[in-house]
Structure formats: structure tokens, C-alpha cells
Amino acid sequence: MHKFVLSLAAAVLLSGCYSWGDGSDWSDTGSGWQAGGTELADAPLRVKVDHWEQEWATAKQEVADARAEVVAEGRSLPPKIDDDVTELVNREITGPSDAERLQRLQDSVSDARRLAELVSAG
């Protein structure tokens, strides 16, 4: 049963259709999860990128910490989730423009938050 639940959770994560939380942080602009709501809506693009670079660093650390906690407890992650954690922690976010980089940062932060929840729920 435990393997089935983990497989189901991984499938939901990979499908991208599961939203953690109540959605109150979701942006109406279609740009994804917005830390702090609309406070960055009118900020210059470079300020937004800087903000999301910090969010990305924090989110990556949360995933790494969640995996370390699982290991410290003597548990192991399913190989697929462990591979996803490794990929995410090693992910480099680049883009041909600040706008594309911003979108990729926001998407990666969202991925990291979902993965951290999955790892913690273990």
C-alpha cells in the first residue's frame, strides 16, 4: 500500500496538476506562484528576477534539507523521487532573456515546493 501511495504521489507531481496549499499565492497573471502576492506586480523585470533567484535558492535548500532529514531518519526515498531531487538541486536556470529566465525561475520554485512536500511526506 505504501508503494502505491508513493507511486500515486509521484504521478501527481509529474503531471503537475496537484496544487499544494489553498492557491491563495497563485498569480492571476499566469506567471505561477508569487511569493508575497502582488507586491512585485509593478516592479521592474530585473527586480522580479532578483527576487525569484532568492526564492529559487531558498526552495532548492528546502528540498535538499527535506532529503537530508529523510536520510537522517534512516528512511530512503523511492529512486524516481530521489532522482528528481538530484535533478532539481543541480538544475541551472538560464534563459535568453530576463522574461524567460523569470518564468523558468518561477516554474522551478513551484517544482521545488511540490517536491519538498512529497519528500517530507515520504
N, C-alpha and C positions, 0 to 999 in steps of 0.2 A: 504494500500500500504506500509506503514511504517513497519508493522509487517512482510510483505512478504520480504522486503529488509533485515530486520534483520535476518529472518529465513534463507534466502539465504546466507547471510554473515556468519552465524554460520555454515551452512552446508559446505561452502567452507573452513572455518577454520578447522572444524573437519576432512575434507577429506585430509587436508594437501597439497592440490595441488595448492594453491594460493600463489604466491611469492610477498611479499611487496618489492617495490623498483625495480631497474633495474637488479638485480642479480650480480652486479659488486663485491659484497663481497662474492660470493659463491665460495667455495673451489673446486678445481679440484680433490682433494684427496677423495672426498666423505664424508668428515667429517662434512659438514654443513657450517653454516655461520661462517666466520672467521673475527673477528674484526681485522682491521689492515692488512688484506690481508695475504701475505706470510711471514711476518716478524717472525712468530713463527714456520715456517715450519721445521727449523733445530734446534729448541730449545729442550732441554731435556724434557721428558714427564712431570716431576714434575713442570717445569716452565709453561708448557701449562696448566696443571691442575690449578695451582695457578691463571693464567691469566683468565681462564674461570670461576673460582669461583668468581672472582671480576666482570666479565661480568654478571654472574648469579645474584649476589646481586644487581647490577645496574638494570638489566632487571626486577627483581621482584619489586623493588621500583617504577619503571616506571609504571608497571601495577597497583600497589596499588595507586599511585598518580593519574592515569587516572580515576580509580573508585572513588576516593575521589573528584575529580573535577566534575564528573557527579553528585554525590550526592550533592555537594555544589551548583550546578546549579539547584537543585530541580528536576532533572530527575531521572529515575530509569532504571536499566539495565534489559533486559529480564532475567528471572530466570536461564536459561541454561548458559548464559554468566556470570552472577553473580556467579553461582556455579563453573564455570571454573576458574574464577578469584580467588575464595576462595581456590580451589584445588591447583592452581599454587602457590599462595602466601605461602601456608602451605607445599608445596612439599619439601621433603628431598631428596637430590641427593646422592645416595650411589652406590657402585659397588664393586665387588670382586677384582678388580684390578684398577690401575690408568688409564689404557687404557679404560676400560668400564666406569669408572667414568667420564673421559673426554668426551666420546661420549654422555653420559647422560646429562652432563652439557651443551654441545653444542646443543643437541636436546631441552633441556628445555629453553635455551636462545632464540632459534628460536621460540618456542611456545609462550614465554612471549612477544616477539616483535610483533608477529602477533596478540596476544590477546590485547596488549596495543593499537594497531592501531584500532582494532574493537571497543574497549571500547571508545576510543577518537572520533571515527567517529559516535558512538552512535546512 
